[in-house]
Amino acid sequence: MARTARIERSTKESHVLIELDLDGTGRASSETGVPFFDHMMEQLGKHGGFDLTVRTKGDLHIDAHHTVEDTSIGFGAALREALGDKAGIRRFGDATVPLDEALVQSAVDLSGRPYCVHVEPELVGLIGTYDTTLTRHVFESITASARIALHVRVLSGRNAHHVVEAQFKSVARAMRDAVALDARVAGVPSTKGVL
């Protein structure tokens, strides 16, 4: 059974299209009008091993907030849909990823219960046109929409680009493990019988 999703979400602030294949090859393409954010979404696909297509048209004449937020909500919804009933998945994943001086640890539980813990140092305000204060909001939005628990901790780092990129790579690697199918798991990996 294909673990794929296609999500379209339209508001007065944006139109989002997300296509996701959890069992892809890491082929990722993102066009949101926010170049650094596109680079980060492509990290999620590439290092998560997902095929991911992102197309967002947002109200960038105001700022990037709605575009980034709505894309993140769409990605979370696609992740939730592609996981289906979650039968046979590993459920948990974690990864510690270095990027030069930056080091980030992420852990995910595809629990059905949204909770986000995000710890990062204060960073410069902008990377290109990307507002670095949005990084926490990206992960909060994905977490709420996908209904997962996600912890992201920046353990070290000085360069804003490295610190943010290492977060996306670390989350991608943790998700890759969590969504992986495990032949030893019969049904849903929960004593409750549902996630």
Secondary structure, DSSP 8 states (H G I E B T S, - for coil): ---EEEEEEE-SSEEEEEEEETTS-S-EEEESS-HHHHHHHHHHHHHHT-EEEEEEEE-TTT-SHHHHHHHHHHHHHHHHHHHTT-TTB--EEEEEEEETTEEEEEEEE--SS-EEEEE-----SEETTEETTHHHHHHHHHHHHHT-EEEEEEEE---HHHHHHHHHHHHHHHHHHHHSB-TT--S-SSTTS--
